Amino acid sequence: MKMKEIIEKDRKNATVISILLGVAVIASTSAYLIFKFVSERTYRRKWEDYDDCGLA
């Protein structure tokens, strides 16, 4: 009986860990995409004034 309890507990822990890892991957991917978007937008705003003068 004790062995079954240990196996059940390990399965629950594995499920929780896999869910947390999935959430961490989604969160880090979202953070990267947001950073990339904001960085690109900032870069374009910085140089938009120079589009008309021929330097870009």
Phi and psi in degrees as a GROMACS rama.xvg file:
@    title "Ramachandran Plot"
@    xaxis  label "Phi"
@    yaxis  label "Psi"
@TYPE xy
-66.7055  -34.874  LYS-2
-65.828  -38.8884  MET-3
-63.6446  -38.8313  LYS-4
-64.888  -39.796  GLU-5
-66.0133  -42.6748  ILE-6
-64.6841  -42.4784  ILE-7
-61.4632  -42.5675  GLU-8
-64.8809  -41.0677  LYS-9
-63.6988  -39.0406  ASP-10
-65.1352  -41.5705  ARG-11
-64.3387  -42.0754  LYS-12
-63.5918  -41.4298  ASN-13
-64.3455  -38.5503  ALA-14
-64.733  -45.6713  THR-15
-63.4618  -43.7861  VAL-16
-63.6682  -42.6745  ILE-17
-66.381  -37.1477  SER-18
-65.5101  -44.1537  ILE-19
-63.318  -39.3788  LEU-20
-65.4474  -39.8871  LEU-21
-62.2264  -43.8038  GLY-22
-63.9074  -40.0994  VAL-23
-64.013  -40.2939  ALA-24
-64.679  -44.7015  VAL-25
-63.6347  -42.1745  ILE-26
-65.2183  -43.2105  ALA-27
-69.3161  -36.772  SER-28
-65.4867  -42.3008  THR-29
-63.7203  -42.9746  SER-30
-62.5019  -41.1507  ALA-31
-63.1474  -45.5582  TYR-32
-65.1533  -40.4754  LEU-33
-64.6764  -43.8007  ILE-34
-60.6528  -44.6103  PHE-35
-61.8962  -44.354  LYS-36
-62.9753  -47.1072  PHE-37
-65.397  -40.2421  VAL-38
-63.2346  -45.2957  SER-39
-63.9996  -42.3378  GLU-40
-63.9453  -41.3392  ARG-41
-64.654  -41.7164  THR-42
-62.07  -45.4564  TYR-43
-65.3475  -39.8989  ARG-44
-64.9722  -35.4485  ARG-45
-63.8176  -41.1591  LYS-46
-98.904  1.57048  TRP-47
-67.7916  -26.4801  GLU-48
-71.5315  -22.1865  ASP-49
-92.0885  -2.24718  TYR-50
-63.6245  -35.9672  ASP-51
-80.7585  -21.7941  ASP-52
-90.5206  -4.70135  CYS-53
89.8433  4.28771  GLY-54
-82.2831  -21.0309  LEU-55
